[in-house]
Amino acid sequence: MRHAVPFSLIAIMFTAAGVAAQDDFERWAPLKDPFPSTGGGGIMIHDYDPVVANGKCTTNFRAIEPNGTVYRNAITFQAVETQGGVLCTNGSWRSLDGSATGTTPFRVFIKDGVKRGSAD
């Protein structure tokens, strides 16, 4: 019986943390064109316009270095229905010439035609 109170308290703490940790996606800023790459280095992302179809969010885009070098890429996210919209998450990108691939922590929330980018 001595462990019942601490375990109950721990369960309440985890539940409260889960609720607090849930993002309010409508508070994210609308996507701008261009916006800074999550990879840094002054790279800007252009023409980023995800479309939802068949459980995925996809778009082609350009990543442009400060020196003007342009990389043409495509990205595919998982599309998850939430908060009355679609969260594009777990993104995997690839260069259109096949020379590079990667993942991104960036997420997009789409609701009522408005596309918002993750703040983190």
N, C-alpha and C positions, 0 to 999 in steps of 0.2 A: 504494500500500500504506500510505502514511503516514496516509491518512484512514480506514482500516478500523477502527483502534482507537477513535478518537473517535466514529465513527458507531455502532459496537457499544455503546460506553459510553452514548451518548445513547439508543439503543433500550432498553437495560436501565433507564435512569433513567425513561423514559416508561412502561415497563411497570410498574415499581415504584410510580410515582406513581398510575397507574390503579388498581392494586390497593388502595393506601392510601386513595384518594379514594372508593372504593365504600362506600356507607353500609351499616351493619348495622341494618336497619330494625327488628329486634326489640328494639333498645336504645332506640328512641324511646318516649316516655311515652305511655301510653294516652290517648285523647281524653277530655277532660273536658267537661262541659256546665255553664256556658259556658266559653269560652276566649278570650283576647285576639285581636283581628284582626291580621293581618300588616300592615295599613295603619296601625295605631297610633291615636292620638287617643282612647284610652280606650274605643274601640268593642269590645263583646263579641259573640261569635258564639254563638248559641243554636240548639238543635235540629238540630245537624249530624250526620247519620247516613247516610253514603254507602252506596249499594247498587250491587253490580256486576251488570251485565247487558249482553249484546251488545257486549262490548269497551269498555264505558264504566262509570264510576262516577258516580252522580248523587245529588243530594239537594237538597231545599229547606231553607232556613235563615233565621233572623232575625239581622240586625245591629242592635244596640241601642246608641245613643249614651249617654254619661253623663247627658244631660239627659232620657233616656227616649224619644227619638224612635226609632221602629222602622222598619226597612227590611226588606221581605220579598224574598228572593232565591232563585235556583236556581243550581246549579253543575254543570258536566259536566267530568269529567276523562277522560283516556285511561287505560284499565286495562291494566297491563303485568304479566304473570306473572313473578315473580322470587322467589328465596329461599323457595320453598314457599308463597308467598302472592300477593297482588295489590297492586301499587303504583299508586295513583291519582295521576297527574301531569299537568302541563300543563293546569291548571284554567282554565276560562273561566266567569265568572259573569254573570248578568243579573238585573236587578230584575224582579219579577213584574209590575210595572205598565208595564214597557217603557221606563222613563226613564233607565236607566243600564246599562252593560256594562263588563267589565274582565277582567283575568287575575289570577292569584295565584301566588306562589312556593310556597304551602303545598302539602304533599303528605300523603297518607294511605296507610298500609300496613295491609292487612287480612289476617290469618292466623288460622285456627282460631277465627273469630268475634270476635277482638280487633282493635279499630281503634286505630291509633297515629298521632299527628300528627308531622310533621317538626319537627326541632329548630331548623332554620334559617329 
